[in-house]
Amino acid sequence: QVQLVESGGGSVQAGGSLRLSCAASGYTLTGKTVAWFRQGPGKEREGVAAIYNGGASTYYAESVKGRFTISQDNAKNTVYLQMNSLKPEDTAMYYCAAGMRTGYVLDVFGQGTLVTVSS
């Protein structure tokens, strides 16, 4: 069964850090595109970061540039989102999504992990 499972969310004070994990099972993330999205209370879902085709390039939303880092560990079949200097506005449910094939289409979605940042 192909699935993505996010973990690492929690509650942290402003200025703190968290590392989110997106672990795949049932297929390999190697060479695929993986993205992190978030949806805060009363907000629309937004793309936060992406790693394309196994690391050929990355994308960060302006709101997280310089604070968040996306990385991939092929041996663990996991993509990480390191989040530093967290702000209350980073509070959201964070989801990962990945493609089944090389390219830019996202086919598989996780259930999300909640991040709460208090001031």
N, C-alpha and C positions, 0 to 999 in steps of 0.2 A: 504494500500500500504506500503510495506516494504521499508524503506529508511534510509540512514544515512546522516546527515547534519553537516558539519564542520563549525565552526566559531571561531573567536578570532584572526585571522591573522591580520597583519598590518605591519607598518614600525616602526622600533626601532633602536636605536643606539647600537653599540657594548657594551656589558656589561649589557644591559637591559634584561627585562623579558617579556614573553608573556604566556598566558594560552590558549591553544586550547581546544575546546570542540567538541565532536563527539556525537551528539544526535540521538538516534534511534527512529523511529516511525513505528508502524505496527507490532512490535514484541518486546520482551524483551531481553536486553543484559545480564540479570542476568545469571551467570554460563557459559557465552560464552567467546570465545577468541576474543579479539579486538586488532588490531595492527595499528600503525601509520607508514606510509611510507612518503618519500619525494623525490622530483625530482628537483634538481637545474638546472640552465641554463647550457646546454651542458653536463649534467651528467646523468648517469643512475639512475633509481629509486632504492632507498635503503630502507631497513627496519630500522626504528629508534627505536621503542619500541613496546612491546606487553605485554598484560596481558592475561594469559591463564586461560580458564575455570573459570572465575569469580574471579581470584586473587590467584589461587593455586601457581602460579609462575609468574615471570616477566622476560622480556628480554630487554636489552638495547644494542644498537650498541656501539662499543668502542668509537666512536667519540662523543658520548653524555653522556656517563657514568659520574655520579657525577654532571651533569648539568640539565638533564631532568628527570622528574618523571611522570610515568603514574599511573593514579588512576581511580577508578570507583565509581560512585554514583548510586546505584540501584534504589533509590527512584526517581531520576531524569532521569533514563534510559540513562545515559550519561557517557562517558569516557573522561577523561581530559589528556592533556599533558602539564605539567608545564615546561616551558623552561626558565632557568636562565643562566646568564653569556653568553648571546648570542654572536655569532661570525659572521663576514660577511660570512663565509663559511656555515652557517646555512641557508642562503637565499635559499628558495625553495618553491615549492608548496607542501603543506602537505596534505596527504590524510589519511582517516581512512578506515579500512575494518574490517568486523566482520563475525563470523560464525553464521549460522542459528541454529546450534545444538551444544551441548557440543562436544568438540574435537578441532582439529587444522585446519580444513578446513575453509577458508574465502570465504563467498558466496556473501556478500553484500558490495558494495563500495560506498564511498561518492564522491562528485565532487571536493573537495579540497578547501583549504584556503591558501592564499599567505602570506608568511612571508619574509620580506625584512629587512636585518640587514646592517646598514651602519657603516662605520669605522670612 
